[in-house]
């Protein structure tokens, strides 16, 4: 009996051993699945910028800190850029229809980088071309000021507004109201100070527009832009200034640069008895 039991047990163990695999199968290496890092969707990237922001590639950005933004010296411009100003008349909206009261160029001994157009406080001021608001803020000189970047790289600036209606980043169509005319900042009397700029440099609005008595039209549908368009700026940059230091006087500045006191006074719009402030800039040529 015992022999029979032992025999059956032996058979059972033998069966187990025979049916066991002769090698251990190794599971294939599966790359560990890394839990995905939760990425917050980027609300703004370079592709969006190229697509959304006018002339982003030309400016390599959209500076919202400085009113004039990036500055590239256009007086040294080597090439000619053909700017498509407009394709047809509906690509343009007159900022304001009014009398031209002060032109681009020298105003006494100071440069004036725009044109002044008479209006009444509260009159609607309109955006000239399709574009995006780069600056909408208050400045001590410009008052309430709006700067719009356009697709062709031009920027237009609207100053001394009584009210800003748009905010930075707004997309505007030509002719849309951006603010109300006023007399804010360094201004005497309600008017619109209007500038055209290219790569941060002032461009005479008469190069772009035909501005006559109460008319404001596009001069040509395209503008060939080269260094000649910035000749006024070249003149301005030749001006030299003396920074007033402790102990300076008009007599001393006159002797130092060999310029008469009366000429210095004329250049700076001051009289001979003017007390100079330390740090003040006095033009001497
Ligand atoms: Zn002005």
Boltz pocket constraint, residues with backbone or C-beta under 6 A from the ligand:
constraints:
  - pocket:
      binder: B
      contacts: [[A, 102], [A, 112], [A, 114], [A, 115], [A, 116], [A, 192], [A, 193], [A, 194]]
      max_distance: 6.0
